[in-house]
Amino acid sequence: MFTKRMKVCIAAGAILGVFCIVGAMIRSGFERDAFYQKPSVVEHS
């Protein structure tokens, strides 16, 4: 079912995906809370 070409394509896609994620993290400044940002809540008093 999986030919050599299919395995190479899947591996290349995985590597490119990792590079894409790392590049996006570097460009955004790689803040630790980038994935878990809490929405800013404004309290009205």
Steps between C-alpha positions, in 0.01 A plus 500: 500500500774748596754527227846650546381822340205521741729456802735769370209740442360446850843547659568815297158641592562436869839670486360802315216522752747511789701773325180697442401482868850591619516790256164634616613479863821688425320772304237549771769545765448156654308608808429218736134591539437521125298177505317563826398864486214588727252745353534839663199555720404856587317529830227760508446655841 
